[in-house]
Amino acid sequence: MPQSIFKDLHLDALQPEPGETQNDRGPDGRDVVLSARGVTVTFGPKVVLDKLDLDIYRGEILGFVGASGAGKSVLMRTVLRLLPRSAGTIKILGADYDSLDESTRNKLDMRLGVLFQQGALFSSLTVKENIQVPMREYLDLPVSMMDELAHMKIRLAGLAPDAANKYPSELSGGMIKRAALARALALDPDLVFLDEPTSGLDPIGAAEFDELIAKLRDTLGLTVYMVTHDLDSLFSVCDRIAVLGQKRVLVEGTVDDMLACDDPWVKSYFRGKRARSVVRQDDIAEPGHQSREKN
């Protein structure tokens, strides 16, 4: 397994350190891997997020949904420190970024993986070289070992070995998503952020990608934060769903909780015409059980 290779290299930055701050616990005793409290984000006079609270628990796949332009990707980028926040606190893996020195921040960054919208691969680099970017940024490894690790990530992402030497322009949409996922997994992260991972894929490709995410979560013990509009993903692979609206999290919980919610937007989204093509009509009429068996 990839994790054992890093352990053999004694790369402590990829593992919890002695004395590391313990993760917070949720009401049911589960580890809180990501905690946002009172997060406010503004662009000039425009308030995009206002005193938002959100928890993500270890080992779960959280689907994060909301209307277009509501701020879903803004929150993800704020959590990753790509956008500044005006107020609030964000803790990841038990640590408050604001209180860490740069060295410790770098170590924490190595435990996060990100798949951006449209993949965001470097067009001048091959798939293998794209996957090696985080390794070159954070580690000092022999080229032969980076090649071996990159090929391992390519296999994990379900790509053929010959994809390693292809450029993004030579890849299909589905292959780009998988290559970007392989890069997100480059450093064996604990927490993976996926921004619209199935956007632009055909239904078969999207379903296969969902299955891959669920399999990797189970195999590698990942926690997954998934921004998505894909109802199939929400119903089939997400353990919990959080709905962004009115600049905050309106409701969070299981699919059944979404089906039982009386908020107009949530009702329209989860019980509208498109939702009825994903779940049986009686599931919508009588919430109370999962509409699909989890993969």
ABEGO torsion letter per residue (X at the ends): XAAAAAAAAGBAAABBBBGBBBBBBBAAGBBBABBBBGBBBBBEABBABBGBBBBBBBGBBBBBBEBBGAGAAAAAAAAAGABBBABEBBBBGGBBAAABBAAAAAAAAAABBBBBBGGGBBAABBAAAAAAAAAAAABBBBAAAAAAAAAAAAAAAGBBAAAAABBAAABBAAAAAAAAAAAAAAAGBABBBBBGAABGBBAAAAAAAAAAAAAAAAAAGBBBBBBBABAAAAAAABABBBBBBGGBBABBEBAAAAAABABAAAAAAAABAAAAAABBAAAAABBGBBABBBX
